[in-house]
């Protein structure tokens, strides 16, 4: 999985490419922990994300919890198969998806 970060003042965009699964979720978790200090708006771009597992969902949930304390988080460019996973798991009710 590739992670591309773009920071603009207190706004951080993280673009994910590939698969967010048990193997790659710790990589994203580490990246988020290192990057969220002082961030008020987090945008996760899933345009090039092919797959997300429960491990990836757990990382998103942790990021959502942290950002609800310090600002906001939204998920953009969600494809149909990942949106279906969000709907089945109830994440579509938890996350701000655009």
C-alpha positions in Angstrom: 0.0 0.0 0.0 1.2 3.5 -0.8 0.4 6.4 1.5 0.7 10.0 0.1 0.5 12.8 2.7 -0.2 16.4 1.8 -0.2 18.9 4.7 -1.5 22.5 4.4 -1.4 24.3 7.7 -3.7 22.4 10.1 -5.2 20.3 7.3 -3.8 16.9 6.4 -4.8 14.8 3.4 -3.8 11.2 3.3 -4.3 9.4 0.0 -4.3 5.6 0.2 -3.4 3.3 -2.8 -3.7 -0.4 -2.9 -5.0 -2.6 -0.1 -5.6 -1.6 3.6 -5.5 -5.0 5.3 -3.9 -6.8 8.3 -0.4 -6.4 6.6 -0.7 -2.7 5.8 -3.0 -1.3 8.6 0.0 -1.0 11.1 1.8 1.2 8.5 -1.2 3.6 8.3 -1.6 3.5 12.0 2.0 4.5 12.5 1.8 7.2 9.9 -1.4 8.7 11.5 0.1 8.7 15.0 3.2 10.6 13.7 1.2 13.1 11.7 -2.0 14.1 13.6 -0.4 16.4 16.2 -1.8 19.8 15.6 -4.1 18.7 12.7 -7.6 20.1 12.8 -8.9 18.6 9.6 -8.0 15.1 8.4 -9.1 14.0 4.9 -8.6 10.4 3.9 -8.7 10.0 0.1 -9.6 6.4 -1.0 -9.8 7.0 -4.7 -7.0 4.4 -5.4 -7.9 2.1 -2.5 -8.9 -1.4 -3.7 -9.8 -3.2 -0.5 -10.2 -2.6 3.2 -10.3 -5.3 5.9 -11.4 -5.2 9.5 -7.9 -4.2 10.5 -8.1 -1.1 8.2 -11.5 -0.3 9.7 -10.1 -0.4 13.2 -7.4 2.2 12.2 -10.1 4.4 10.6 -12.1 4.2 13.8 -9.2 5.2 16.0 -8.4 8.1 13.7 -12.1 9.2 13.8 -12.1 9.1 17.6 -8.9 11.2 17.8 -10.1 13.7 15.3 -13.4 14.1 17.0 -11.5 15.5 20.0 -9.2 17.8 18.0 -11.1 18.7 14.8 -12.8 16.8 12.0 -12.2 13.9 9.7 -13.8 13.0 6.4 -13.3 10.2 3.8 -13.5 11.1 0.1 -13.6 9.2 -3.2 -14.9 5.9 -1.7 -15.5 3.3 -4.4 -18.6 1.1 -4.6 -17.0 -2.0 -3.0 -15.5 -0.2 -0.1 -18.8 1.8 0.4 -20.6 -1.5 0.6 -18.2 -2.6 3.4 -18.8 0.7 5.2 -22.6 0.2 5.0 -22.6 -3.5 6.1 -20.3 -2.6 9.1 -22.2 0.5 10.1 -19.2 2.7 9.3 -21.3 4.8 6.9 -23.1 6.1 10.0 -19.8 6.8 11.9 -17.7 8.4 9.2 -18.3 11.6 7.2 -18.1 10.3 3.7 -18.2 12.6 0.6 
